[in-house]
Amino acid sequence: MIFAQPRAKAWAMARPQSPDYDKRRDAIVAAAAQLYARRGFDGTSIAELAKAGGFSKSLVYHYFPSKEDILDAVMEEHLDALVEEAETASRAGGADTQLRALARGFLRRYVGAEDRHKVLLNELDKLAPERRAAVVAKQRRIIATVEGLIATLNPERAAEALPLAMLFFGMINWTHTWFRPKGPTDTDRLADMAVERMLA
């Protein structure tokens, strides 16, 4: 009787992950966020990205099969951080406290993440439909959280909760274009101002 040779286990053949895998990947995403924010997604090539980040094209493709994969990572990671802030705020206490905590958390995240935030605001239509849908779903989840808090705080204006939520994000989402952290107003005070004006 002839016995078949045992198959090699997949895990035995897998290459071990480099100890600085995450560091290199993060460096690629950060460089891409900067270039996409300044030149736009369409105006940035993989070659330009590699040159700006100081790594080879082959390294970029080792981590990301396509330029769109990098764009998706820039947006998803930024949004995941904001979703985490919203979830943390939801445990802060009453509706007023939660809304202030959310606004403060978001503005703190925006500082230092201007490039990623700009890319999220301006380049969403460059993603394929299914990826765009995933990003939009997270955005709607955040908006729904704020909408619910507004309805709780202003029951008499519950029918206007969604427009008010959108106005709220209109106030805070563009602060990266003018806000300076070292100015006379810090992020927490700015967040409180946005909440106070929205609830007035």
C-alpha positions in Angstrom: 0.0 0.0 0.0 1.3 3.4 -1.0 0.8 6.2 1.6 0.4 9.8 0.5 3.0 12.2 1.8 1.5 14.3 4.6 0.8 17.9 3.7 2.9 20.6 5.2 0.9 22.6 7.8 0.2 26.1 6.7 1.4 27.6 9.9 4.7 25.8 9.5 5.2 27.5 6.2 4.1 30.9 7.1 6.8 33.6 7.4 7.1 35.2 10.8 5.8 38.7 11.1 8.6 41.3 11.4 8.8 42.8 14.9 8.4 46.3 13.4 5.5 45.3 11.1 3.0 47.7 12.7 5.6 50.5 12.9 6.3 50.3 9.1 2.6 50.0 8.3 1.8 53.1 10.4 4.6 55.0 8.7 3.1 54.3 5.3 -0.4 55.3 6.4 0.9 58.5 8.0 2.9 59.5 4.8 -0.1 58.7 2.7 -2.4 60.8 4.8 -0.1 63.8 4.5 0.2 63.5 0.7 -3.5 62.8 0.1 -4.4 65.8 2.3 -2.0 68.1 0.3 -2.2 66.8 -3.2 -5.4 64.7 -3.2 -5.7 61.0 -3.7 -5.7 61.2 -7.5 -2.6 63.5 -7.4 -0.5 61.1 -5.5 1.3 58.0 -6.9 2.7 55.1 -5.1 6.2 56.2 -6.2 5.7 59.6 -4.7 4.4 58.1 -1.5 7.4 55.8 -1.3 9.8 58.6 -1.9 8.1 60.9 0.6 8.2 58.2 3.3 11.7 57.0 2.6 10.7 53.5 1.7 10.6 51.4 -1.5 7.6 50.8 -3.7 8.0 47.1 -3.0 7.6 47.7 0.7 4.5 49.7 0.2 3.0 46.9 -1.9 4.0 44.4 0.7 1.7 46.1 3.1 -1.0 47.4 0.8 -2.0 45.8 -2.6 -3.3 49.1 -4.0 -3.4 52.8 -3.4 -7.1 52.5 -2.5 -6.2 50.1 0.3 -4.0 52.8 1.8 -6.8 55.4 1.5 -9.2 53.0 3.1 -6.7 52.5 6.0 -6.3 56.3 6.5 -10.1 56.8 6.8 -11.0 53.6 8.7 -8.3 54.1 11.4 -9.3 57.8 11.9 -13.0 56.9 12.1 -12.4 53.9 14.4 -10.7 56.3 16.8 -13.7 58.6 16.7 -16.1 55.7 17.2 -14.0 54.8 20.3 -14.3 58.4 21.6 -18.1 58.3 21.1 -18.4 55.0 22.9 -16.2 56.3 25.8 -18.4 59.4 26.0 -21.5 57.3 26.2 -20.4 56.1 29.6 -19.6 59.6 30.9 -23.0 60.3 32.7 -26.0 62.2 31.7 -26.8 63.4 28.1 -25.2 66.8 28.6 -22.0 65.3 30.1 -21.9 62.7 27.3 -22.3 65.3 24.6 -19.5 67.5 26.1 -17.3 64.5 26.5 -17.8 63.5 22.9 -17.1 67.0 21.6 -14.0 67.2 23.7 -12.8 63.8 22.7 -13.3 64.5 19.0 -11.5 67.9 19.1 -8.6 66.3 21.0 -8.4 63.6 18.3 -8.5 66.2 15.5 -5.4 67.9 16.9 -2.4 66.1 15.3 -4.7 64.2 12.9 -5.4 67.1 10.6 -4.2 65.2 7.5 -6.3 62.1 8.2 -9.4 64.3 9.0 -9.0 66.3 5.8 -8.7 63.1 3.8 -11.8 61.7 5.4 -13.8 64.9 4.6 -12.5 65.4 1.0 -11.6 62.0 -0.5 -14.5 59.7 0.5 -15.8 59.5 -3.1 -12.5 57.9 -4.2 -13.3 54.7 -2.4 -15.1 51.8 -4.1 -18.8 51.6 -3.2 -18.6 48.8 -0.7 -15.7 50.4 1.2 -17.4 53.8 1.0 -20.5 52.2 2.5 -18.5 50.9 5.4 -17.1 54.3 6.2 -20.5 56.0 5.8 -22.0 53.4 8.2 -19.5 54.4 10.9 -20.2 58.1 10.3 -23.9 57.6 10.6 -23.4 55.7 13.8 -21.6 58.7 15.3 -24.2 61.1 14.0 -27.0 59.0 15.4 -25.3 59.1 18.8 -25.3 62.9 18.8 -28.8 63.0 17.4 -30.1 60.9 20.3 -28.3 63.1 22.9 -29.8 66.2 21.4 -33.3 64.8 21.4 -32.8 63.8 25.1 -31.6 67.3 26.0 -34.2 69.2 23.9 -37.3 67.0 23.8 -39.4 69.8 22.4 -37.0 70.0 19.4 -36.7 66.2 18.9 -38.0 66.6 15.3 -35.0 68.8 14.6 -32.4 66.6 16.3 -30.8 65.4 13.0 -30.4 68.9 11.5 -29.0 70.1 14.9 -26.6 67.2 14.9 -25.4 68.0 11.5 -24.9 71.7 12.5 -23.0 70.5 15.5 -20.6 68.5 13.3 -20.4 71.5 10.9 -19.0 73.5 13.8 -16.4 71.1 15.0 -15.4 69.2 11.8 -13.7 72.2 10.1 -11.8 73.5 13.1 -8.6 71.9 11.6 -8.6 74.8 9.1 -8.2 77.5 11.7 -7.8 76.3 15.2 -4.4 76.6 16.9 -3.9 74.5 20.0 -1.4 77.0 21.5 -3.9 79.9 21.1 -6.0 81.5 23.9 -8.7 78.8 23.7 -7.9 75.1 24.3 -9.8 72.1 22.7 -12.0 71.5 25.8 -13.2 75.1 25.9 -13.8 75.1 22.2 -15.8 71.9 22.5 -17.9 73.3 25.3 -18.6 76.4 23.2 -19.8 74.3 20.3 -22.2 72.4 22.6 -23.5 75.5 24.3 -24.3 77.2 21.0 -25.9 74.2 19.5 -28.1 73.8 22.6 -29.0 77.5 22.9 
